[in-house]
């Protein structure tokens, strides 16, 4: 029986209790400690300072520095800042960020990738690298943090409240990645690391051994020269490791049905029928992936201080990821055909309308596909500052560029006949399937001979470029008195996004080649292109009986169906209405006052300011030329692309400006207790590809020639950003430099999100018009293509966060090596994203994209005698992740990572890590908890290696 929805709440409760235990531990410890020892006198502190300095390293040093960063900040934030950040058991900086309170990640190929802060989806955060905006190669603005290796970072910080000098763009928060500044680091370091990787899932693949590696080398030094102090840092990293995955998934569109028909028709919804409604889908596939992930990265910085007052720094970042994915698919290709439901969920044992067990009749296909995704990131800039007695001037110029390409080469073989089958989800989320008289492992049975029963496809699916040029200038003038300083400045950026979509060359119907008919080509392919099933452990952690099937070699099929490995070249002109070319120019200015007062019984400090931002958008796209055929006698018309026409350029523009006030104030209620309050207005810009100006026409026909309807869609460069008024409060107790307990509350009033609302955009066009068979003429029309629109309702998001960290160094013996940290976040929201698919009337709207009501993490470490042991647990409750315009939910996830380090000498350390040791799967559903649409299984990954440092 499938897992019940109510179990998720008990799981969430257990996660909250686990986090609470970590948070409560420091309180208990402080109660047990000697108050005098906890708060030494000034004389004792001076005496201690005269003794040899104790250098804290490892997990405790990371914990201590993170507490200090939070305490010293002028806003509410959480972060991990330390040179030891690479020692955490994380695969990328995205995994590291998940350790921060209120941060949760979406996963890609088993690894953390796009991030949500405080329940707001990944598109509503703003990401910076060394304070500069980061470009993105994804379809929206969310940054793929997986591209940044954690070993080369010196810190990650999430700003949860904002101030006027922050670059605008994040309602959820600002995520900042930091690389090392060599002069600030202040010492020489040469460090290298090599870790071998082992993936049991990849070891199950025939011809693979599951092995890979990660290696990095870095150097930092400083020099006193005749022209001042110069610092240099350089780090390089290479990763080459497998990422095998097993998938089960359905077509993205679900259909409501209430018929039971074994005669061969598709299921349907019959009005007035007393039979229960169930959710069906047009296909169901089992997919085995053999994947290789290669990443090369480099970070560097040159810092020069010609005088104590002048600081000049140049830094750069480079990352290239190459992902090769070999897909081998068994498809029940006609998932709606001849459906006979056996078990339909009624809301008790299974979620309502879930098709839990059923029979059907379908062609069975083996689909092969090679996907190659390459992604390159290049970023950097130059920063300079002058610091005088009272005046500080700083300037920064930066560049950030991301480029992603994806190609697909695919073929298919089909069963010789349609096959009866029975699907059963009562055994688990990956179903068992019984085929009637059909052995899915027998190649001889995949021999459908019709010319359109197979295909060969060569596609340049994506060519996306995202480039940001930016500059900023800031002035700070210091005062004596309550106003400590006034800061003012401005920023300008030019952001260009292009995407060349769908340069495809498909052969969906075979043609004769070298005198061989399509049937003969298919027979030859079946005989000559057979291949062994790639994996001996497909879905080994699941209950399904579908563990292997007849498969073929993709290259061999492509060559046989087309006549050459180089056949079906990409179109030279790939322009079409889906292409994107958007330029977003942003200018902003701000003024901010920093204040502090030690007068009275409660010292206070903070800032108040306002930021003004104006944005201009220019979007260039394409549309087909149209032909309109009118029959006046029949009062009818047909609208279709003009076969003699060419693509027409369409340009659209948008503009907006906003004032963004902010205030942050902190009250030192005691030496250990601080209260922070913040109020501010923030914006998060709409997805940049939603500004596309291309107009896509769907051919239509109708009556009433006085009202010709053009069924067209487009983007909307006049979309406004999501606007939010925000209130934040944080109470922070710093019991010691190793102990923190904090509780934060936030409330956001949000308006302007794009929740599948639509509006017509009046657009004047010319079209070829033929009336009653006469000569073509050019006419002018005003059409109203449908475009996305902003939500007019004010939505609410609010929640709280609890965080705790503590080191038990005061305990005797081995117990003194323990430390803990943990956090729990709870979010509430009232967004309503309607499901626009056919099942929309039968399901509730979804909440905010990426919103998890519960997020928790807990960490335990022990360090002593050169040995460091860590365990880390992450929990994220279910959340909304749309797919192809329909609603889709992700079930709760739990991840456990372990690490161990041992110092052989002062300079050499052995390292071992185990990621996802429980083999957690990602499970998606549509229309109900038991209406499964996707399951992916990657399994654990293990690392073992050595690090040297001098």
N, C-alpha and C positions, 0 to 999 in steps of 0.2 A: 504493500500500500504506500502511496506517495506521502511525503512529509506534509503535515497539516499546517495551515496558516497560523493557527493559534500557537504552535510550537515556536514560531519566530519570536513571539513576545517573551516567552520564557528564556530563550537564548539571549535576547537583548538584556533581560534582567540579570542573567548570569554574567554577561559582559560588563554591565554597569557595576555589579558587585565586585568583580575582579578589579576593575579600575579603582573603585572606592577603597578596596583593601590597600592598594598601593598608596592612595592618597592619605588614608588614615594612619598608616604606619609612622610617618614622621611626627604626627601629633602625639601618638603613644610614646614614641621615643623621647620626645622633648619632656613629657611628663615624668619619665623615669630618670632623665639626666639631672646632674647636680646643677641647680640654677647658677651657682657661682662659677662653675666651669663653663656654662653656656654663655655667660656674660662676664669675661675677665675684666679686671680693673685696668686703668690706664697704665699703672706701673707694671702689672703682669704682662700687658701687651708689649711694652717697651722691652722688658726682659726677654720675652720670646723672640722679638725681632732681632736681638743681638746674637741669638743662637744660629746654628747653621740652618739655611733655608731648606724647607722640605718641598721638593718639586712634585706636584701631583700630575699624574699622566693617565692616559687610557680613558675608560668610561667615566671615571669620577671627574677627570679634568673637563671632559665634554659637558657633563652635567653641570659642573660649577660655572664654566664660562657661559653656558646658556642661561643660567639663573642670573648671572651678572649682566648680560646683555638686556634681559627683560627689565631688570631693576633700573638700569641707567637710561632707558629709553624715554623719549618725550611723548610717546603714544602707547596704545595698548598693542602689544605684539607677543609673539612666541617664536623661538628659533633655536637652531643648533649651530653654534659657532665655535670651531676649534680646529686646529691643524690635524686632529685625530679623526675627523669626520669620516675619512675613508676606511677606518677600522670597523665601522658599523657594518652589520651583516646585511648590506644592501647592494642591489645590482645596479642601481642608477640613483641619481639625485631625487627622482620621483619617490623611490622607496624611502629615502631619508626624510623627505617632506611629510610622508604619512605618519611619522613619529610625532609630529607637531599637533597640539590640541586642536580639534575641529577640522583637520585636513583629512580628506579621504580621496582615494584614487580610483579612476576607472582603469581596467586592466587590458593590456594588449599583448597577446602571446605569453600569457602567464606573468607579465611584469607590470608594475604600476606605471601609468603613463600620464593621462590627463587628470588634473586635480580639481577638486571642489573644496571651497573654504566656507565653513559655517553653513553648509547645506545648499549654498548657491552653486549652480552648475559650473563646469570648467570655463564656459565662455564669459562668465561674469567676474572673473579675477583678472588682474593686470599683472603681467610678469616682466621683471627687469633683470638684467645681468649687469652687475656693478652700477646699478642705478639707471640703466638705459633700457628702453623698450626692446623686447625680443620679438623677432619676426616668427611666423609660423607657416609650416608647409601643409597644415591640415585645412579642411574645408571652412573652418571658422577662425576665431582668433586664439583658441586655446593652444598652448605651447606643449609640444611633445617633450616632456622633461626626460624621457628615456634616452634622449640623445646626449645628455650631459653626464659623464662618468663621475660618480661620487668621489673617486680617489683624487680627482684634481680640483675639488672644491675646498674652500676654507670656511664656508658658512652658508646656511639657508635661513631666511627670516621671512615670517609672514606678518605683515602689518595689518592689524585688524581694525584700527581706527586710522583716520587720515588727517593730514594737516596741509596747509595751503601750498607748501613747496613740493608736495608729491605730484608727480605726473598723474593726470586724471585717467580714468578708464576702468577702475575696479570697484564695483559695488560690494563684492564679497570681501575683497582685501587686495593687498599688493604683495606678490610673492617675489622676493629678491634673492638672487643667487650671487654669491660673492667668491671671487677668486683672490689669490694671495697678492698683496702689495709688498714687494721685496724690502723696501726700506722700513716699512712699518713692522715687518716680521723681525728684522733686526739681527739675524744670525745666519751663518752659512748652513746649508743643508743639501746633501745629495741623497736621494732616496729612490729605490727601485723595488718593484714587487712583481712577482709572478705567481699566478694561481691557476692550477689546472681545474677544469670543470668536468663534471660527470652528470649526464642526464640519463636515468634509467629508461625513460620513454624513448629517447633516441637510440639507446642501446638495443631496443627491441626491433629497430629498423634493420632489415637485411642489408649487409654491406656497411653498416655503421657500427661504431664502437661507443657512442655516447660521449666521446671526449671532446674537449675544447679547452680554451684558455683565456685568461685576461692578464695583461701585462702593462705596467706603467713605469715611467722613469721621470724623475723631476729634479730640478736643480735650482737653488736659491743662493744668492750671495750679494754682498754689498762691498763697495769700494770707495775709499777716500781718495779723490783725485785733485788735480790742480784746478779743476772747473767745478768742484763741488762733490757731493756724495751721489753715487750712482748705485742703483740696485737692479738686479736682473733676476727674473724667474722664468722658468720654462718647464713645461710638463707635457709628456706625450703618453698616449694610452692606446692600446690595441686589444680588441676583443674578437675572438673567432670561436663561436660556440654553437652547438645545436639548439634548436627550440622546437622539437617535434611536438605535435598536437593531434589529439583525436577529437573530431567534431561530430555532433549530430545536430541537424537544423532543418527547419521547414521553410517554405516560401514565406516572405514577409507579410503577405496579405492573407487574412483569415476571412472566411465566408460563413454567414449563419445559414444553417440548413435544418430542415425537420423531416426530410424524406428518408425512406429506406428502400433502396432500389438496387437489386442485383442484376438488372437487365442491361446495364451498360451506359445509362445516362449519368450526367453529373448530378450531384445532389442539389437540391433547390429549397427555397423557403416558400412554403405554400400558406397563403393567408387563410386564417380561420381553422387551420389544422390543429387538432388536440395533441398531436405528437410533440414531444419536447424538442426544443431548439438545441443544436450543438454547433460548435465552431470547428469547421473543416479548413483545410489548406490545400493548395494546388499541387504541392510536391513535398516529399520528405526524403532527406538524403543523409547517408552515413559518409563521413569524409575523413580520410587519413591523410595527414600532412607530414611531409618530410621537409624540414626547414633548416636553413643556415642563416645565422645572424653574424654579420661582420661589421665592426665599428672601429674607425680610427679617429682619434681626437687629439687635439693639441691646444694648450693654453700658454700664453706668454705675456710678460709685462716688462717694461723698462721704465724705471722711476728715477728722476733726476732732481736733486735739490741743489741748485747752484749757490743759493744762500739760504739761511734759515727761514726767510720769508717766502721763498718761491718754491713751489712744488709742481713738477711736470711729469705726467705719466702717460705712457702709451701702452695699450694692451690689446690683445687679439685672441679670438677663439675660433677653432675650426673643428667640425665634426662631420664625418661621413658615415652613414649607415647603409649597408647593402643587405637586403633581405630577399632570400630566394626561397620560394614556397612551391613545392611540388604537390599538387592536390590529386588525390585519387578518390573518386566518388562513386558510391552505389546509390542510384536515385530511383525512388518510386515516383515516376515522372507525372502520373495522372492521379494526383491525390484526391480529386473530387469525384472520380468516376466510380460508379456502382457501389457507393458507400452503404453499408448496413451497420448501423451502430449497435453495439452490444451493451456497453456501459457508458452512460452519460452522467456527468457530475450534476448533483442536485443541491450542492451547498452543504451537504453533511459529510459524507466520506470523501468527496472530491468537490473541487470548486465548481460552481454552477456553470453549465454549458460546456464543460471540458469533455472532449471526446477521448475517453480513457481506454476503451477497447472497441474494435470495429473490424469489419471486413471490407475489402475493396477489390478492384480489378484494374491492372495498370500495365503499361510497358515498363520494363526494368532496364535501366541504362547504366553503363559504365562511362562516366565523364572524367576526362583527364584535363588538367590545366597546369601550366607553369606560369607563376606570377613572379615578376621581378620588380621589387620596389627599391629605388635608390633615393636617398635623402641627404642633402648637403646643407650644412649651416656654416656661415662665415659671419663673424661679428667682431667689432672692436671699436676703438676710438682713441681720442687724445683728450686729456683733461689737464688743466693748468689752474693754479691758484696762487694768489698773493695774500699774505696775512701781515697787516701792519699793526700798529698799536691798537687801533680800534676798527679799522676797516679791513674786511676780507672780500676779495673779488675772486670768483671762480668761473671758469668757462669749460664747456665740454662739447665736443663734436663726435658723433657716432654713426656707425653703419651696421646694419643687421640684414642678412639676406638668407632666405631659406628656399630651397629648390627640391621639389619631389617629382619623380617620374615613376610611372607604373605601367608595365607592359604585361600582356596576357596572351598566351598561346594555348589554344584549347581544341580538343577533339572529343568525339563521342562514338560509342558503339551501343546498339540497342538489341533487346531480346527479340527472338524470332516471332514471338507471339505475346499477347497480353497474358498476364499471370494473376490468378487469384491469390490473395494473401490475407493474413490476419495480424493486426498490430495490437500489442498489449502493453499498456503503461502501468499496470498494477504491480509489475515487478520492479519498476524503478523509472527514473527520469529519462533514461535511454531505453527505449522499448525493446521487447522481444518481437520478432517478426517470423511468422510461419508462412512459407510459400507453398502453394498447391502444386505438387508434381514438378517443381522447378528447383534445380540445384544451382544456387547463385555462384558456385565456384567452378561451374562447367563452362569453359570458353565456347564450346560448340553451340551453346544455347543463345549466344549473343550474335545473331546472324541475320537481323532484319536487312532486307536487300533493297528496299525502296531508296531512290536517290536522295530523298529528304529525311531518311531515318538516321543519318549520320551528319556530321558537320566538321569543318575545319575553320578556325578563327584566329586571326592575328590582329591584336588590338593594342594601340597606344592609348591606354585608358585615361591617363592623367599626365599633364605637364604643367605643374603649378609652381609659380614663382612669387615670392613675397619679399619686398625690399623696403627698408625703412632708413631714410637719412634724417638725422635729427641734430639739433644744436640747442644749447641752453647757456644762459648767462645769469649769474646770481651775485648779489651784493649783500653783505652783512655789516651793519655798523653797531658797535657795542656802546652801551651807556652805563652809567652808574645809577643805581637806584632800582625801583620796582621793575621798570622796563629794562631788561638786560640787553636786548638787542632788537633791531629792526632788520628784517630780511625781505628783499624784494628781487624780482627777476622775471625772466620769461623763457619760453621754450617754443621752438618751431620744429615741425616734422613733416616730411613728405613720405607718404606710405602708398606704395603701388602694389596691387595684386593682379596677377594674370593667371588664367587657367585655360589651357587648350584641351578641351574634352573630346573624347570619343573619336579619335582618328582610327577608325576601325575598317578592317577588310575581312569580311565574313563570306565563307562559302557554305551556305546552308542547304544547298541542293547540289549534289555532285554532277559533274559533267564528264563525258568520256575523255580519257587520257591515253594516248598512244594506242588507239584502237580498242582499248578495254572499256566496256560499259560500266556504269556505276555499280551494278550488281557484281560484276567481276572484280572491280576494285575493292569492294567490301569483303568479298570472299578471300581475296589475297591478303587484305589487312588482317582478317581474323586468323588466317593460317600463319602469317609471318610476323605479326606484331604482338604475340602473346608474351606476357611477363608474369613473374611470380608476384604474389601479394607482398607488398613491401614490409609489413610489420608482423611480428609474431606475438605481439601483446596489445592489439587494438582494443581500446576501452577495457583494459584489464581490471580497472577499479569499478566497473559498472556491471549490471546484471544482464545486459543484452546478449542474445545468442548470435548476433551478427558480428562476427569477429574476423571474417575474411570473405573475399569474393573474387570472381574472375576479373583480371585486370589486364590492360594492354599498355604498350609503350607509346607515350604521347608523340614523340618525335617520329616514330615509325608510322603511326597513323596519319600524321600531318603530311609526311612525305608521300605516302601512298595516295591520299585523297587529293593532293594538289599537284603532284608530280615533281616537287622539289622542296628542299629545306628552306629555300629563299623565296618561295611563292607567297602570294598575297602581301606584297609590300604595303607599308602604311601609305595612305593618301598623301600626296604632296601638299594639297590644300585642305587642311583640317578644320577650317572655319565653320562654325555652325552657331545657332542661336544660344546654345548652352555655354559658349565661351565667355570668359570674364576678363575685363580690363577696367579696373577701378583705381582711381587716384584719390587719396584722402589727404587733404592738407589741413594741418592743425596748428593754430597759434594760441598761446596761452600766456597770461601774465598774472602775477600774484604779489601780495604784500602780506607780511606776517610779523607779529610782535611776539617775542619771547619774554616771559616775565617770571619773577621769582621774589618771594618775600619770606623772610625768616622772622618777621615781627609777629607777635601774638603767640598763642600756645600751639598753633598748628601751622608749620611751614607749608607753603604752597609753591608750585611752579607749573609752567605750562606755556601754551601759546594760543593766539587767536589770529585769524587771518581770513582772507578771501582770495579766491582764484577765479579768473575769467577765462573762458575758453571759447573759441570760435572754430568751426569746422566747415570746410567746403569739399564737396564730393563731386567728382566728374566720372561718369561711367560710359564706356563705349561698348556697344554690342552689335549683334547682327540680327537680321530677320530675313526670311524668305520674301521674294516678291510674290504677290498673290494674284490669282486669276478668279474672277467671279463670273459664273455663267448664270444668266437670268432667263427664265421662261415666263413671259408676261401672261400668256394664256393660262398657264397652270398656277400662276402666282407663286412660283417656287424659285429657289436659287441653290447654287452649290458654290462653296468657298474652298479653294484648294491651292497648294503651291503652284506657281506658274512654271511649267516645265521649261519654258524658254527664258526664264528670268535668272538673275544673278543675286547674290547676297547684297543686301542694303545695309549700310552702316546706320546705327541708331545711337544718338548721344543724349544722355539724360543727366541732370544735375540735382544736387541737394545742398542744403545749408542749415546750420543751427548754431546757436550760441547760448551759453549758460553761465550764471554766476554760482560759484560753489563756496559758500562760507564754511568755516570750520573753527572749532574751539576744543582744546584739550587742557585739562587741569588735573593736577595730582595733589593730594593732601597727605602729608606725612603725619599720620595719627600717632605714631611712635617711631622709634628708631627701626622697628621691625615691621610695622604695619603701614601700608600705603593704600589709599583709595584713589582710583583714577576715574574721571568722568570725561566723556567726549560727546560732542554733537557736531554733525557735519552733513553736508549734502554731497552726493557722489553720483557719477554716471558710469554706465557700462555700454559701450557702443554695440550696435547691432552687428550681426555677422557680416563681414565685409563682402562675402559673395552673394548676400541677399540684395546688394545694391546693383546687381547685374542689369544691363540695359538691353540684353538680347530679348527678342520677342519670338516666342515659339507658337506656331499656329497648328492647331489640330483641325484637320479638314472637317467641314460641317456642311449640312444641307438642311433647308427648312422652307417654310412657307411665309408669306407676307413680304413681298419684295420692297415694301416701304420701310421695313425694319430688319435689315440684314444683320445677322448676329455673327461676329467673328469670335470663334472659340479660341482665344489666345491667352497666354500667360507671360509674365515678365517679372523682373525684379523691381526694387523700389529704392532708388538712392535718396529719397526723402524720408526714409525711416529715421525716426529719432532714437536716441539712446534710451536705455532703461534709466530712469531717474529715481533716486532714493534719498529720503531724509532718514538719518540714522542717529540713534542714541545708544551709547555704550557705557557700561560701568564695570570696573574690575577692582576687586579687593584682594590685595596681595600680602601674604605674610612671609617675610624672609627671616626665618628662625636662625639661620646661620648661612654661611656661604655655600653650604651643601644642601640646604633645606629650603624648599619653597612649597607653600600651599596657596592656591589662588582660585577664586571663583569669579566668573565674568557673566554678565547678562547683556543682551543686545536686542534691539527692536528696530526693524526697518519698515518704512512705508515706501512701497515700490510702485512705479507707474511707467507704462510704456513698453513692457515686454512684448515680444512678438509671439502670441499664442495662437497661431494658425488663423488669425484674423486676416481678412482680405479686403481690398478696395480696388475699384477700377481706376486705371490711369488713362485719362484722355490722351490719345495719340493720333496725330494726323498723318495719313499715309496716302500714297497713290497706288492704284491697282489696275491691272488689265481687266477690262470688263467686256463681256460678250453678251449682247442682248438678242435673243431669238435667232441665234445662229448667224448674226451679222458680223461685220468686221470688228476686230478688237479695237477698243479705244481706252485711253487712260483717264481714269476718274479719281477724284480725291474723296477720301472717306475719313471720318473720325471714328476710330475704333477704341475700345475700352478693355485692353488686356488686364486680366486679374493679377494683382500683385499683393505681396504680404503687407500687413498693416500693423500699427502699434495697438496694443490693448489699451482701452480707455479707462478701465477700472483701476482703482488703487488696491494693490495687494499687500499682504502683511507677512513678514517673516520675522520670527523672534525665537529666542532660545537662550540656553545657558551652557557654560563650560566649567568644568572643575579639573584642576591640575595639581599634581603633587610630585615632589622629588625629595629624596633623602638618602644620605650615606650613613651607614651604621659604624663609622670609624671609631666611636667611643666604646664599642663593645669589646670584650676581651678575645684574644686569640683569633681563630679563624672567622668568628662571627663579625669581626671588625672589617672584613673585606667585602661585606655585602652592601648593596645599594639597590634602591627601587625608584621607579618613576611610573606614572600612569596618568591617564586623562579620560574623561567622559564628556561627550557633548550631546546635547538634546536640541533638536530643531523642530519648529512648527511653522507651517505655511498654509495659505489658502488659495494657491494657484489652481487653475482648472484648465488643463490641456485636453480638449475633446479628441477622441479617436475619430479620425476622418475616414476610416475604412468602413466596410459594410457592417462590421460588428459594433460600430459606434453607438447605435441606439440601445444596445444591450449591456454596455459596460459603463462604469463610472469614469469621469474624466481623471486624467493623471495629474499629479502634483508637479511641482517645479522640477525641471530637468536636473538630474544629479542629486536631488535632495534625499539624504538618508536621515531618518529621524533619530537614529542612534549611531554614534561613532565612538569607539573606545580603543585604547591601546594600553598595554602594560609591559614593563620591562623590568627584569631582575638581572643583576650582575654580581659577580664576585671577582675580586682581584687581590692577589698576594703572591709573593715569592716569584714574580715574573710571569705568573699565569693570570689570564683574564678570561672569564666565562660569562656569556650573555645569552639571555633568552628574551625574545620579543614576540608579543601577541597583538594582532590587529583584528578588530571586529568592525564590520560595516553592515548596517541593516539594508534592506532592499531599497532600490531607487529606480526612478524612471529614466530610461535611455531609449529615445525614439529610434525607429528604424524605417526607412523608406516612407516617411510621412505617416506612419502608424504608431500607436502606443505600444511600448514594450517595457517590461519591468525586469529587474535583476534581483534574484533572491539574495538573502543574507550571505555574507562571506566571512570566513575565519581563516587567518593565516598565522603560522607560527614559524619563526626563523631562529636559528641558533648560531652562535659563533664561539670560537675559542682561539686565543692567541697565547703564545709562550715565548718569552724572551730567552733565547739561548745565550746570548751575550747582550751587552748594552746596545749593540748595533744590529743584531740579527734576530729576527722574530719569525716563528712559525705561525701559520694561520690556517684555520679550518672553519668552514661555514656550511650550513645546511639551510636552504630556503624552501619554504612551503613543505615542511616535513610531513604534514598530514595529507598532502596530495589534494588540496581543496580544488573543487571544480567551479567553473562559472556557469550558472544556470539562469536562463532567460525564459520568460513566459509572456503570453499575450491573451488578454481577455479573462484571465483567472489563474490562480496559483498552480493549477495542475494542467493548464493548457500550454504545454512545453513547446517552445519555438527554437531553442538553441542550448546545447550543452557542450562545453569544451573542457578537455582534460589534458593538462601538461605534466602533472606530476612534480615531484621534488627535483631540486638541482643541488649538487654538492660541490664544494670548492676546497682545495687544499694547496697551500703554497708557502712562500717565504718572502719576507721583506727585509731589506737592508737599509740602514740609515746612518749617515756619517755627517 
